[in-house]
């Protein structure tokens, strides 16, 4: 299974990930990124990579 | 090739304001750290350098209320305060400016966009800045704060009194501008002081009331802290979206093939908003005060220097963007910094994006084909690239 990791220390709430890939990324009260589960279905790997690629803080990593 | 000198940057040159992208590209290849004409202060052009500076407020500080001279009596919150104090304010303010909260404002903004269009659509022409780009963000601001729509004119006057005091007083001597700004600043504080008094007596479901009752680690904000937040919201939230609306429409009017892509597929609008934020970057630069000697792209920058981070240049850096001169509404990877980066990321970015998207959707739904009036040219203001004159025509 592909894995998604978000570095909360880097996230400042641009919100690009959860706008572009809402099935993978969510937002907390401040609008910072939250991922409910690190492991994601393979079908969502493309979405996850799109979110990661568009993070201006490079706070997201996708493996697998 | 631009006639502008990439080594001696003049942000106030009219050609730079109109079309800065050529100059940015020359800077990347010739002088990633240039100098400002007259002041000789450093200007940073590479994406990596700009974002590194934005992410290191302990070196590149925003605490420069005095240097900015914007008619304030104290630093604006949270913009002119660095972490860790700034982080406490952002924790309190971010939830009020989240994407979710801003989306809830979309229906009234959509309705207002349509009212504005109603007023000029039958004429077959308008001057876009005055008729649409200026009033729309101001109305959004009034909605957000829970202020009466009838205060629109007053707010435009107050923010112009700070940002461009020469608009109201064209013959104002240069050395009297600070006093004029301080006078406008005092009026801004007075206005919000009175309104906060009213909200204390009769609370409402609005941001001002929320600020009066909000707590950081068990403590309420002081009256001055709330005023310093309000001052920033007024100054930061109006001109920036006005400028972006103008830049977008000027681009789409001059590039009908790109406009037709939006008309054929309105779902492209959010991507177009992002890509035009990157390409046009209406807020071309942000200043920072250097707290200790540092080296960027091999160039030494000294403690005490006031640097210009040229985010417009960062956004067309070929090291970070594929084919940066191509405007692609489907760009797969768009990490533009039009809203900055790091801890000072624009508090209003989600509000701005919502306003821009709604405005683009409604305009193109109702006025799909338009052009710049033949024989005329848009006029851009320097610094923040507001298209101060954008005459548009369309078939009635």
Interface residues (C-beta under 8 A of the other chain):
Chain A: X12 X13 X14 X15 X18 X19 X27 X29 X30 X31 X32 X50 X53 X54 X55 X56 X57 X58
Chain B: X51 X55 X90 X91 X94 X95 X97 X98 X99 X100 X270 X332 X333 X334 X335 X336 X337 X339 X341 X342 X343 X345 X349 X350
